[in-house]
Amino acid sequence: MAHSHQVGRESPRLNGLENVPRPFLIGVAGGTASGKTSVCAKIMEQLGQAAVESRSRQVCIISQDAFYRNLNPEEHQRAIRGNFNFDHPDAFDTNLMYKTMQDIAANKTVEIPTYDYVTHKREDTGQVLYPADVVLLEGILVFYFPELRDMFHMKLFVDTDPDTRLSRRVLRDIKERGRDLEKILHQYTSLVKPAFEEFCLPTKKYADVIIPRGADNTVAIDLIVQHIQELMRPNRQNRRRYNSESLVGRPH
């Protein structure tokens, strides 16, 4: 019987687990409020990584939103009025995002910026991300930039109904970002929706796996989790050995 979850496509680079790179980089794209963060959170939860201390995690999640660039005073005023396009590629600090992902691919410890949606600037301190076996980068335009897209070993696209995405965005922006309904709807119709159709939706063709209905698609998420578990398995013994050896000689 045919299924609608469209999880039949896999990148040929995934064949042969002995050749799996560390870290294994996964891109998770999709429109605003499509459920990208929820999909990543469910993957983390099912892998038993959600409650693990950050330094010891084998799987980590990064949001592309962390790489929004600081707005100048004029752009900040436009953002307050709901007239700045945060869904345009130019809204991101692409150089910093790419450099950070290069460092992650080289197994370096990095600092991920923390972006303040009220002041539209990065905070002074970010989040430290330690080397991991699997790193997920989620965001609306993670497949838009070729140099970034080519870094991923697996690409997922979360495909959710536009009406559902709009309702989620309205609730999120009112509750979490203190915005009023009129500005949210104006921004969505004049900026967000056109930007999705121009910049995000065309990148769906690059996906190895398409996930309709987002985090509600438990079949798709289960299959992805099983695949990640297979990728992680060969490294578990090495990680245990490393952790044991790294304790030797430590002061108590």
C-alpha positions in Angstrom: 0.0 0.0 0.0 1.4 3.4 -0.9 2.1 5.9 1.8 2.0 9.7 1.6 4.9 10.4 3.9 7.4 10.5 1.0 10.3 9.0 3.0 11.6 6.8 0.2 14.4 9.1 -1.0 17.9 8.9 0.5 21.1 10.5 -0.5 23.5 8.0 -2.1 26.2 9.3 0.3 24.4 7.5 3.1 25.3 4.0 1.8 28.1 2.3 3.7 28.0 3.3 7.4 31.8 2.7 7.7 32.3 5.8 5.6 29.9 8.1 7.5 31.5 11.5 8.3 31.7 12.8 11.8 29.9 15.0 12.5 27.0 14.0 10.2 25.4 17.3 9.2 21.6 17.4 8.6 19.8 20.4 7.1 16.1 20.9 8.0 14.3 23.4 5.8 10.7 24.5 5.4 8.4 27.6 5.6 7.8 29.7 8.6 6.1 27.8 11.5 6.1 24.6 9.4 7.3 22.6 12.4 11.0 22.4 11.7 11.9 23.0 15.4 9.3 20.5 16.5 10.6 17.9 14.1 14.2 18.4 15.4 13.0 18.3 19.0 11.2 15.0 18.4 14.3 13.5 16.8 16.3 14.6 19.8 13.7 13.2 22.2 13.5 9.8 20.5 17.3 9.5 20.4 17.4 10.1 24.2 19.4 13.3 23.8 17.0 15.9 25.1 17.9 15.5 28.7 21.7 15.0 28.1 24.1 17.6 29.4 25.2 19.8 26.4 28.9 18.8 26.6 28.0 15.1 26.3 25.3 15.2 23.6 25.8 13.1 20.5 23.1 15.0 18.6 22.8 18.9 18.6 20.3 21.3 17.0 21.1 24.8 15.7 18.6 27.3 14.5 19.3 29.5 11.5 17.5 32.3 13.3 20.6 32.6 15.5 22.5 34.0 12.5 20.1 37.0 11.8 22.4 40.0 11.5 22.1 43.1 13.7 19.8 45.7 12.2 20.9 49.3 11.8 18.6 52.0 13.3 16.6 52.5 10.1 16.1 48.8 9.7 15.1 48.5 13.3 12.4 51.1 12.9 11.1 49.2 9.8 11.1 46.0 11.9 9.1 47.7 14.6 6.5 48.7 12.0 6.5 45.2 10.6 8.1 46.3 7.3 11.5 44.5 7.5 11.7 41.3 5.6 13.3 38.7 7.9 12.5 36.0 5.4 14.9 37.4 2.8 18.4 35.9 2.4 19.9 39.4 3.1 18.5 39.3 6.6 21.2 36.7 7.6 24.9 36.9 8.4 25.7 34.3 5.9 29.5 34.6 6.3 29.2 33.9 10.0 26.8 31.1 9.5 29.0 29.4 6.9 32.2 29.9 9.0 30.5 28.5 12.1 29.3 25.4 10.2 32.8 24.9 8.8 34.2 24.9 12.3 31.5 22.5 13.4 32.4 20.2 10.5 36.0 20.3 11.7 34.9 19.2 15.2 35.7 22.5 16.8 33.8 23.9 19.8 31.9 27.0 18.7 29.7 29.7 20.1 26.3 30.0 18.5 24.9 33.6 18.7 21.7 34.4 20.7 19.4 36.7 18.8 17.0 39.0 20.6 13.7 39.3 18.5 12.7 42.5 20.5 15.9 44.5 20.0 16.7 42.8 16.7 20.3 42.4 17.8 22.5 39.6 19.0 23.1 39.3 22.7 26.6 39.7 24.1 27.0 36.1 24.9 26.0 33.1 22.9 25.6 29.3 23.4 28.6 27.0 23.4 28.2 24.1 21.1 30.6 21.1 21.7 31.6 18.6 19.0 28.9 16.0 18.3 28.3 13.0 16.1 25.1 14.5 14.4 24.3 18.2 14.0 21.0 19.5 12.7 20.7 23.0 11.3 17.1 24.1 10.9 15.8 27.2 9.2 13.7 28.6 6.3 16.7 29.2 4.0 19.3 26.5 5.0 19.1 25.1 1.4 19.1 28.5 -0.3 22.9 29.2 0.0 24.8 26.7 -2.2 28.0 26.7 -0.1 25.9 25.9 3.0 23.6 23.4 1.2 26.5 21.4 -0.1 27.8 20.8 3.4 24.8 18.7 4.4 25.0 14.9 4.3 21.2 14.7 4.6 18.5 17.3 3.7 15.0 17.3 5.2 12.2 19.6 4.1 9.2 20.0 6.4 6.1 20.5 4.2 3.1 21.9 6.1 -0.2 23.4 4.9 0.0 27.3 4.5 -3.1 27.9 6.7 -1.6 25.8 9.5 1.7 27.7 9.2 0.0 31.1 9.4 -2.1 30.2 12.4 1.0 28.9 14.2 3.0 32.0 13.3 0.2 34.3 14.6 0.1 32.4 18.0 3.9 32.3 18.3 4.5 36.0 17.5 1.8 37.2 19.9 2.8 34.9 22.7 6.6 34.8 22.4 7.5 38.0 20.6 4.9 40.5 21.9 3.6 41.5 18.5 0.1 42.6 17.6 -2.2 40.8 15.2 -2.5 43.5 12.6 1.3 43.8 12.2 1.7 40.1 12.0 -0.9 39.7 9.3 0.5 42.7 7.3 4.0 41.3 7.5 2.9 37.8 6.5 0.9 38.9 3.4 3.4 41.6 2.2 6.7 39.9 3.1 6.6 36.4 4.5 4.4 34.7 2.0 6.1 36.2 -1.1 9.5 35.5 0.3 8.5 31.8 1.0 7.4 31.4 -2.6 10.5 33.1 -4.0 13.3 31.8 -1.8 12.2 28.9 0.4 9.8 26.8 -1.7 12.1 26.4 -4.7 14.7 24.8 -2.4 12.3 21.8 -1.7 13.8 20.1 -4.8 17.1 19.7 -3.0 15.6 17.6 -0.1 16.5 14.0 0.3 13.4 13.5 2.5 10.2 15.5 2.5 8.1 15.4 5.7 4.5 16.4 5.2 2.6 17.6 8.3 5.8 18.2 10.3 6.1 16.7 13.7 2.6 15.0 13.3 4.2 12.7 10.8 5.4 10.1 13.2 6.2 7.5 10.5 8.7 9.8 8.8 10.3 10.9 12.1 10.6 7.2 13.2 12.4 6.3 10.0 14.8 9.2 10.3 15.5 8.4 13.9 16.2 4.8 13.0 18.6 6.0 10.3 20.4 8.3 12.7 20.7 5.5 15.3 22.5 3.4 12.6 24.8 6.3 11.9 25.7 6.7 15.5 26.1 3.1 16.4 29.7 2.5 15.1 30.9 5.5 17.2 29.4 4.5 20.5 32.2 2.3 21.6 34.8 4.8 20.6 33.0 7.5 22.5 32.8 5.4 25.7 36.5 4.7 25.4 37.3 8.4 24.9 35.2 9.4 27.9 36.8 6.7 30.1 40.3 7.7 29.0 39.6 11.4 29.5 38.8 10.8 33.1 42.2 9.4 33.8 44.5 11.8 35.5 41.7 14.4 36.2 42.0 16.1 39.6 39.2 15.2 42.0 
